[in-house]
Amino acid sequence: MAKLITAPNITRPDEIYNRLIALHEDVNESDCRRIDARLILLLLNHIGDEAAILEAFERARLLPA
């Protein structure tokens, strides 16, 4: 089982961020949530490692104080 990678692992993070923001331009909040849900499910399927996915769930739930 793979451990969740938390260190920077994207070659062009600014480009990816800009594309993520553009994905939501001119879209209402309901459609934004649908887009996010589809994107999450696609990426979860791509990862495929249940242990890494569950670790990501746990880390995502930890909100800063």
N, CA, C and O atoms as a GROMACS GRO file, in nm:
protein
  260
    1MET      N    1   0.083  -0.119   0.000
    1MET     CA    2   0.000   0.000   0.000
    1MET      C    3   0.087   0.126   0.000
    1MET      O    4   0.184   0.136   0.076
    2ALA      N    5   0.053   0.217  -0.085
    2ALA     CA    6   0.129   0.342  -0.096
    2ALA      C    7   0.092   0.436   0.018
    2ALA      O    8  -0.021   0.438   0.065
    3LYS      N    9   0.189   0.513   0.059
    3LYS     CA   10   0.164   0.619   0.157
    3LYS      C   11   0.127   0.744   0.078
    3LYS      O   12   0.179   0.768  -0.031
    4LEU      N   13   0.040   0.821   0.134
    4LEU     CA   14  -0.004   0.945   0.069
    4LEU      C   15   0.115   1.039   0.052
    4LEU      O   16   0.188   1.065   0.147
    5ILE      N   17   0.132   1.089  -0.068
    5ILE     CA   18   0.240   1.185  -0.096
    5ILE      C   19   0.189   1.323  -0.057
    5ILE      O   20   0.090   1.372  -0.111
    6THR      N   21   0.258   1.386   0.037
    6THR     CA   22   0.216   1.520   0.081
    6THR      C   23   0.319   1.628   0.045
    6THR      O   24   0.291   1.747   0.057
    7ALA      N   25   0.436   1.587   0.001
    7ALA     CA   26   0.537   1.683  -0.045
    7ALA      C   27   0.498   1.731  -0.184
    7ALA      O   28   0.430   1.659  -0.258
    8PRO      N   29   0.539   1.852  -0.221
    8PRO     CA   30   0.508   1.901  -0.357
    8PRO      C   31   0.546   1.797  -0.462
    8PRO      O   32   0.658   1.746  -0.463
    9ASN      N   33   0.452   1.768  -0.552
    9ASN     CA   34   0.472   1.660  -0.649
    9ASN      C   35   0.417   1.696  -0.787
    9ASN      O   36   0.397   1.608  -0.871
   10ILE      N   37   0.393   1.824  -0.809
   10ILE     CA   38   0.338   1.870  -0.937
   10ILE      C   39   0.444   1.958  -1.004
   10ILE      O   40   0.499   2.049  -0.942
   11THR      N   41   0.473   1.929  -1.129
   11THR     CA   42   0.578   2.000  -1.200
   11THR      C   43   0.547   2.149  -1.215
   11THR      O   44   0.634   2.233  -1.193
   12ARG      N   45   0.424   2.182  -1.252
   12ARG     CA   46   0.385   2.322  -1.274
   12ARG      C   47   0.262   2.355  -1.189
   12ARG      O   48   0.153   2.370  -1.243
   13PRO      N   49   0.278   2.368  -1.057
   13PRO     CA   50   0.163   2.387  -0.969
   13PRO      C   51   0.083   2.514  -0.999
   13PRO      O   52  -0.040   2.512  -0.987
   14ASP      N   53   0.149   2.622  -1.038
   14ASP     CA   54   0.076   2.745  -1.068
   14ASP      C   55  -0.016   2.726  -1.189
   14ASP      O   56  -0.129   2.775  -1.189
   15GLU      N   57   0.033   2.657  -1.290
   15GLU     CA   58  -0.049   2.630  -1.409
   15GLU      C   59  -0.169   2.543  -1.374
   15GLU      O   60  -0.281   2.569  -1.419
   16ILE      N   61  -0.146   2.442  -1.294
   16ILE     CA   62  -0.256   2.353  -1.252
   16ILE      C   63  -0.358   2.432  -1.170
   16ILE      O   64  -0.479   2.417  -1.190
   17TYR      N   65  -0.311   2.515  -1.078
   17TYR     CA   66  -0.400   2.597  -0.997
   17TYR      C   67  -0.484   2.689  -1.086
   17TYR      O   68  -0.605   2.699  -1.068
   18ASN      N   69  -0.420   2.755  -1.180
   18ASN     CA   70  -0.492   2.846  -1.270
   18ASN      C   71  -0.598   2.771  -1.352
   18ASN      O   72  -0.707   2.823  -1.375
   19ARG      N   73  -0.566   2.651  -1.395
   19ARG     CA   74  -0.663   2.572  -1.471
   19ARG      C   75  -0.779   2.527  -1.382
   19ARG      O   76  -0.894   2.519  -1.427
   20LEU      N   77  -0.749   2.496  -1.256
   20LEU     CA   78  -0.855   2.460  -1.161
   20LEU      C   79  -0.950   2.577  -1.139
   20LEU      O   80  -1.072   2.559  -1.138
   21ILE      N   81  -0.895   2.695  -1.122
   21ILE     CA   82  -0.978   2.815  -1.105
   21ILE      C   83  -1.060   2.840  -1.231
   21ILE      O   84  -1.179   2.871  -1.222
   22ALA      N   85  -0.998   2.828  -1.348
   22ALA     CA   86  -1.069   2.850  -1.475
   22ALA      C   87  -1.182   2.751  -1.494
   22ALA      O   88  -1.284   2.783  -1.556
   23LEU      N   89  -1.166   2.631  -1.442
   23LEU     CA   90  -1.269   2.528  -1.453
   23LEU      C   91  -1.400   2.574  -1.389
   23LEU      O   92  -1.508   2.530  -1.428
   24HIS      N   93  -1.389   2.663  -1.291
   24HIS     CA   94  -1.506   2.709  -1.216
   24HIS      C   95  -1.557   2.846  -1.261
   24HIS      O   96  -1.656   2.895  -1.206
   25GLU      N   97  -1.493   2.907  -1.358
   25GLU     CA   98  -1.536   3.039  -1.404
   25GLU      C   99  -1.673   3.031  -1.472
   25GLU      O  100  -1.701   2.939  -1.548
   26ASP      N  101  -1.755   3.130  -1.442
   26ASP     CA  102  -1.888   3.142  -1.503
   26ASP      C  103  -1.976   3.020  -1.478
   26ASP      O  104  -2.058   2.983  -1.562
   27VAL      N  105  -1.958   2.956  -1.362
   27VAL     CA  106  -2.037   2.839  -1.325
   27VAL      C  107  -2.102   2.868  -1.190
   27VAL      O  108  -2.036   2.920  -1.099
   28ASN      N  109  -2.232   2.835  -1.177
   28ASN     CA  110  -2.299   2.862  -1.050
   28ASN      C  111  -2.250   2.765  -0.942
   28ASN      O  112  -2.183   2.666  -0.972
   29GLU      N  113  -2.283   2.794  -0.816
   29GLU     CA  114  -2.231   2.717  -0.704
   29GLU      C  115  -2.269   2.569  -0.711
   29GLU      O  116  -2.188   2.482  -0.679
   30SER      N  117  -2.391   2.542  -0.751
   30SER     CA  118  -2.436   2.403  -0.762
   30SER      C  119  -2.354   2.326  -0.865
   30SER      O  120  -2.312   2.212  -0.840
   31ASP      N  121  -2.331   2.387  -0.980
   31ASP     CA  122  -2.250   2.321  -1.083
   31ASP      C  123  -2.103   2.310  -1.040
   31ASP      O  124  -2.035   2.214  -1.076
   32CYS      N  125  -2.054   2.408  -0.964
   32CYS     CA  126  -1.917   2.399  -0.911
   32CYS      C  127  -1.903   2.276  -0.823
   32CYS      O  128  -1.803   2.204  -0.831
   33ARG      N  129  -2.002   2.251  -0.740
   33ARG     CA  130  -1.998   2.133  -0.652
   33ARG      C  131  -2.001   2.004  -0.734
   33ARG      O  132  -1.933   1.907  -0.701
   34ARG      N  133  -2.079   2.003  -0.840
   34ARG     CA  134  -2.083   1.884  -0.928
   34ARG      C  135  -1.948   1.862  -0.996
   34ARG      O  136  -1.899   1.750  -1.004
   35ILE      N  137  -1.889   1.970  -1.044
   35ILE     CA  138  -1.757   1.961  -1.107
   35ILE      C  139  -1.656   1.907  -1.006
   35ILE      O  140  -1.578   1.817  -1.038
   36ASP      N  141  -1.657   1.963  -0.885
   36ASP     CA  142  -1.563   1.918  -0.782
   36ASP      C  143  -1.584   1.770  -0.750
   36ASP      O  144  -1.486   1.695  -0.736
   37ALA      N  145  -1.709   1.727  -0.739
   37ALA     CA  146  -1.737   1.587  -0.708
   37ALA      C  147  -1.687   1.496  -0.820
   37ALA      O  148  -1.626   1.392  -0.792
   38ARG      N  149  -1.712   1.533  -0.944
   38ARG     CA  150  -1.663   1.453  -1.057
   38ARG      C  151  -1.511   1.446  -1.060
   38ARG      O  152  -1.453   1.339  -1.080
   39LEU      N  153  -1.448   1.561  -1.038
   39LEU     CA  154  -1.302   1.567  -1.037
   39LEU      C  155  -1.244   1.478  -0.926
   39LEU      O  156  -1.148   1.404  -0.949
   40ILE      N  157  -1.302   1.488  -0.809
   40ILE     CA  158  -1.256   1.405  -0.696
   40ILE      C  159  -1.271   1.257  -0.729
   40ILE      O  160  -1.178   1.180  -0.706
   41LEU      N  161  -1.385   1.218  -0.781
   41LEU     CA  162  -1.406   1.076  -0.814
   41LEU      C  163  -1.310   1.027  -0.922
   41LEU      O  164  -1.260   0.915  -0.915
   42LEU      N  165  -1.285   1.110  -1.022
   42LEU     CA  166  -1.190   1.072  -1.127
   42LEU      C  167  -1.049   1.054  -1.070
   42LEU      O  168  -0.980   0.958  -1.103
   43LEU      N  169  -1.008   1.146  -0.984
   43LEU     CA  170  -0.874   1.137  -0.926
   43LEU      C  171  -0.863   1.021  -0.826
   43LEU      O  172  -0.759   0.955  -0.820
   44LEU      N  173  -0.968   0.996  -0.750
   44LEU     CA  174  -0.968   0.881  -0.659
   44LEU      C  175  -0.953   0.751  -0.737
   44LEU      O  176  -0.878   0.662  -0.698
   45ASN      N  177  -1.024   0.741  -0.847
   45ASN     CA  178  -1.014   0.622  -0.931
   45ASN      C  179  -0.872   0.608  -0.986
   45ASN      O  180  -0.819   0.497  -0.993
   46HIS      N  181  -0.813   0.720  -1.026
   46HIS     CA  182  -0.677   0.717  -1.080
   46HIS      C  183  -0.577   0.672  -0.972
   46HIS      O  184  -0.488   0.592  -1.000
   47ILE      N  185  -0.593   0.723  -0.851
   47ILE     CA  186  -0.504   0.684  -0.741
   47ILE      C  187  -0.520   0.535  -0.712
   47ILE      O  188  -0.422   0.460  -0.710
   48GLY      N  189  -0.644   0.494  -0.691
   48GLY     CA  190  -0.674   0.352  -0.675
   48GLY      C  191  -0.628   0.286  -0.548
   48GLY      O  192  -0.670   0.174  -0.520
   49ASP      N  193  -0.544   0.349  -0.470
   49ASP     CA  194  -0.492   0.289  -0.347
   49ASP      C  195  -0.580   0.332  -0.230
   49ASP      O  196  -0.579   0.447  -0.189
   50GLU      N  197  -0.656   0.236  -0.178
   50GLU     CA  198  -0.754   0.269  -0.074
   50GLU      C  199  -0.689   0.329   0.050
   50GLU      O  200  -0.744   0.423   0.108
   51ALA      N  201  -0.575   0.277   0.091
   51ALA     CA  202  -0.508   0.330   0.211
   51ALA      C  203  -0.469   0.476   0.191
   51ALA      O  204  -0.488   0.558   0.280
   52ALA      N  205  -0.414   0.510   0.074
   52ALA     CA  206  -0.376   0.648   0.046
   52ALA      C  207  -0.499   0.738   0.040
   52ALA      O  208  -0.496   0.851   0.088
   53ILE      N  209  -0.607   0.688  -0.018
   53ILE     CA  210  -0.731   0.764  -0.027
   53ILE      C  211  -0.787   0.791   0.112
   53ILE      O  212  -0.827   0.904   0.142
   54LEU      N  213  -0.790   0.690   0.197
   54LEU     CA  214  -0.843   0.707   0.332
   54LEU      C  215  -0.756   0.802   0.414
   54LEU      O  216  -0.807   0.881   0.494
   55GLU      N  217  -0.626   0.796   0.394
   55GLU     CA  218  -0.536   0.891   0.462
   55GLU      C  219  -0.567   1.034   0.415
   55GLU      O  220  -0.569   1.126   0.496
   56ALA      N  221  -0.590   1.050   0.286
   56ALA     CA  222  -0.624   1.182   0.233
   56ALA      C  223  -0.755   1.232   0.294
   56ALA      O  224  -0.767   1.350   0.328
   57PHE      N  225  -0.853   1.144   0.309
   57PHE     CA  226  -0.980   1.182   0.374
   57PHE      C  227  -0.954   1.233   0.514
   57PHE      O  228  -1.007   1.337   0.554
   58GLU      N  229  -0.872   1.161   0.590
   58GLU     CA  230  -0.843   1.200   0.727
   58GLU      C  231  -0.772   1.335   0.732
   58GLU      O  232  -0.807   1.420   0.813
   59ARG      N  233  -0.673   1.353   0.645
   59ARG     CA  234  -0.598   1.479   0.644
   59ARG      C  235  -0.686   1.595   0.599
   59ARG      O  236  -0.673   1.706   0.650
   60ALA      N  237  -0.775   1.571   0.504
   60ALA     CA  238  -0.863   1.678   0.454
   60ALA      C  239  -0.959   1.725   0.562
   60ALA      O  240  -0.998   1.842   0.565
   61ARG      N  241  -0.998   1.635   0.650
   61ARG     CA  242  -1.094   1.669   0.755
   61ARG      C  243  -1.030   1.752   0.866
   61ARG      O  244  -1.100   1.822   0.940
   62LEU      N  245  -0.896   1.745   0.879
   62LEU     CA  246  -0.826   1.821   0.983
   62LEU      C  247  -0.818   1.968   0.943
   62LEU      O  248  -0.731   2.006   0.865
   63LEU      N  249  -0.906   2.046   0.994
   63LEU     CA  250  -0.910   2.187   0.961
   63LEU      C  251  -0.818   2.265   1.053
   63LEU      O  252  -0.809   2.232   1.172
   64PRO      N  253  -0.749   2.367   1.002
   64PRO     CA  254  -0.661   2.446   1.089
   64PRO      C  255  -0.743   2.519   1.196
   64PRO      O  256  -0.858   2.557   1.174
   65ALA      N  257  -0.682   2.537   1.309
   65ALA     CA  258  -0.752   2.603   1.422
   65ALA      C  259  -0.765   2.751   1.399
   65ALA      O  260  -0.821   2.822   1.483
   0.00000   0.00000   0.00000
